[in-house]
Amino acid sequence: MISKFNKDRLFPRFFIFLFVFTGFFSALCAQENDSENILNDIARLLAVNDFPSILQMLDRLESANSENTELLIIRASILNSTGKPAEAKRIANAIIAKESNNTEALMILADAAALEGKDRDRRGFLERIIAINPNHVRALNDLGNISLGNRNLYVAAGYFDRALAADPENGEALVGRAVVYRYSREQRRSEQLLNKAANLYPGWARPLHERARLYRGAGFLEDALLDLDEARKLEPNNYWIITDRGQVLLDLGRKQEALEDFNKAIEIDPEIFLSYVFSAGIKNEFGDYTGAERDYAKLARLRPDYYFAFEALGMLYMKNKQWAKARDAFLEAYKQAPKEYTYVLLAAVCWMRAGRQTDPKQFLAQVLRTVPRDTPDYTMIRLFHDLSGDADVAAKIEREQNNTNKARMLFYLASFYDIRGSRNLADRYYLMVQNLGVNTIIEWHINEWILSEKGLGLKAIQ
C-alpha cells in the first residue's frame, strides 16, 4: 500500500492456544494417531467460543493424563476465558508450587488478576515472567498495553520493541507499537507497521481497525471507512469497530447511516455509554425527541458524571413542559459541574414554573455564597432569589458589551417576566435574544422553542 503520509483486541486467543499447544497435542495423541482430529476439534470449538465443549474434551484427555501440566494450563486458560479466575488461579498456583518458574502458569495468574481488576498484581506477575524469560513476547506485549493504557508512551514503546526484537512478525507487538507511533504523531511509521500486520494476518480485524483510527485522525475519512468496512466483515459484532464507523460516517455528514451504526452498537452492548452520546444527539437533531430522551436517560444512568446528558434531558423536559423533571435534571447537572451556573438558573426557572415562585429561594441563597459578585450569573441568580430589582438588571443588560453574556441575561430576564405574568415584556426580551444571534449557548436554543411556540418567529426588534 502507498503511504498516505509521504512528506519527501488481542491477537485472537484461539490462535495462541493452537500455536502454543500444537506440539503438545501431537505428542500426546501420537500413540492413538488422533492428534489431527483433536486439534481440528479444538480449533473449531475455540473459533466459536464453545468453552464448555473444550472442557469436556479436556476431561477425557485428563483421565489418562491427570498430572499433565500442559493440559492443566489449557484448562486454566479456558477457565479464565469463561470468567472463572478463581478456579484458574487454583490450578496455576498448584503448578507454581511444583514449578516456580513455569511462565505459562504465571501468565494464567496475570490474566486472572486482570479479570479481577488487580492491576498491581497483574503487572507483578508479568514482570516476574520476563525476569525468567526476557523474550516472553506475550508478557512484553501485555506490559506494553498496560503502559499504553496509562499513556506512558516511552515505556510502552520499549516493551513493544523488545517483543518485536524477539518476534518481528508478532501481530500484537506490531499493532501496539503502531498505536504508540500514532499517539506520538509519527503517522508514517504507524501506517507501515499496520500495513505489515494487515498483510501478515488478513483474517484479523484489529490492524484494519487501528489503521482506520490513524486515517481518521489524519483526515483520510474515505480510507478510514474502507478499513472499517473490511474490519466489520471480519468481526460483525465488534462494538468498537461499529462505533468508530459511525463516527467516521458522522464526520462525512452521513448522519442517518451513522445513527444506524450507533443503534447497532447499542444492540451489541447496551451497557457501554459512548454510542448513546452520538445516537441521542442525532435523534435530537432529527426531531426524534422521544428517542433522544430515552438515550440521554440511559447515558445519564451509565455515566452520571457526564453532566451534558442531564443538560440535554433538562432541555427536552422543558420542551415538553415537564418542569419538575427538568428542574431535577438541571440540578443533577449542577451537582456534577458546580461552576456551571447556567444550570442553577435553568433549575430555578423550571422550579418556579413547577410550583410557587419562592420554592427555589433557599437553594439559590446557598448558591449565591459561591458566585463571584461581579458576574452576570450573580446578577441573575440574585434576581430570581429576591424576586425584585428587575429594573436594575435591565439597566445592567443595556450596558453589557459581551454579546454572549447579554444574550444569556436577556433570556433569564424574559423568563422572569414570563413566570410573573408580564407577557409583553417577556416577548420583547425573548426577541432581543434571537436578534443577538448567539446560537452557541443553551439559552438560545430554548429561546427558539419558546418563540416558535408563541408564534413570534423571526419578528425583529427595532
Long-range contacts (C-beta under 8 A, 24 or more apart in sequence): 1-191, 1-195, 3-188, 3-191, 3-192, 4-187, 4-191, 4-215, 4-218, 4-220, 4-223, 5-187, 5-188, 5-191, 5-218, 6-188, 7-188, 9-205, 9-206, 9-235, 9-238, 10-172, 11-170, 11-171, 11-172, 11-201, 11-204, 11-206, 12-204, 13-46, 13-81, 14-43, 14-46, 14-47, 16-138, 17-42, 17-46, 17-74, 17-77, 18-42, 18-43, 18-46, 20-104, 21-70, 21-74, 24-70, 28-61, 28-65, 28-68, 49-81, 51-78, 51-81, 51-82, 52-82, 54-78, 69-95, 69-99, 69-102, 69-105, 73-104, 73-105, 73-108, 76-105, 76-108, 77-108, 77-111, 80-108, 80-111, 80-112, 80-115, 83-115, 85-111, 85-112, 85-113, 85-115, 85-116, 86-112, 88-112, 101-132, 103-129, 103-132, 103-133, 103-136, 103-139, 106-132, 107-138, 107-139, 110-139, 110-142, 119-146, 122-146, 134-162, 135-162, 135-165, 135-166, 137-163, 137-166, 137-167, 137-170, 137-172, 137-173, 138-172, 140-166, 140-173, 141-170, 141-172, 141-173, 141-176, 144-173, 144-176, 144-177, 144-180, 145-176, 148-176, 148-179, 148-180, 148-183, 151-183, 153-180, 153-183, 153-184, 156-180, 157-184, 169-196, 169-200, 171-197, 171-200, 171-201, 171-204, 171-206, 171-207, 174-200, 174-207, 175-206, 175-207, 175-210, 178-207, 178-210, 178-211, 178-214, 179-210, 182-210, 182-213, 182-214, 182-217, 187-214, 187-217, 187-218, 190-214, 203-234, 204-234, 205-230, 205-231, 205-232, 205-234, 205-235, 205-238, 205-241, 206-231, 208-234, 209-238, 209-240, 209-241, 209-244, 212-244, 212-245, 212-248, 213-244, 216-244, 216-247, 216-248, 216-251, 221-248, 221-251, 221-252, 222-252, 224-248, 225-249, 225-252, 237-268, 238-268, 239-265, 239-268, 239-269, 239-272, 239-275, 242-268, 243-274, 243-275, 243-278, 246-275, 246-278, 247-278, 250-278, 250-282, 255-282, 255-285, 255-286, 258-282, 259-283, 259-286, 270-298, 271-302, 272-302, 273-299, 273-302, 273-303, 273-306, 276-302, 276-309, 277-306, 280-309, 280-312, 281-312, 284-312, 284-316, 289-316, 289-319, 289-320, 292-316, 293-317, 300-332, 304-332, 304-336, 305-336, 306-336, 307-332, 307-333, 307-336, 307-337, 307-340, 307-343, 308-333, 310-336, 311-343, 311-442, 314-343, 314-346, 314-347, 314-350, 315-442, 315-445, 315-446, 317-350, 318-346, 318-350, 318-446, 318-449, 319-446, 319-449, 321-353, 323-350, 323-351, 323-353, 323-354, 324-350, 324-354, 324-355, 326-350, 327-351, 327-354, 338-370, 341-367, 341-371, 341-375, 341-377, 341-381, 342-377, 342-408, 342-441, 342-442, 342-443, 344-377, 344-381, 345-377, 345-380, 345-381, 345-384, 345-412, 346-442, 346-446, 348-381, 348-384, 349-384, 349-412, 349-415, 349-419, 352-384, 352-419, 353-419, 357-387, 357-419, 357-420, 358-387, 360-384, 360-385, 361-385, 376-400, 376-405, 376-408, 376-409, 379-409, 380-408, 380-409, 380-412, 380-413, 383-412, 383-413, 383-416, 384-412, 384-416, 387-420, 390-416, 390-417, 403-436, 403-438, 404-438, 404-440, 404-441, 406-436, 407-433, 407-436, 407-438, 407-441, 407-443, 407-444, 408-441, 408-443, 410-436, 411-443, 411-444, 411-446, 411-447, 412-443, 414-447, 427-454, 427-456, 428-461, 430-454, 430-456, 431-456, 431-459, 431-460, 431-461, 432-461, 434-458, 435-460, 435-461
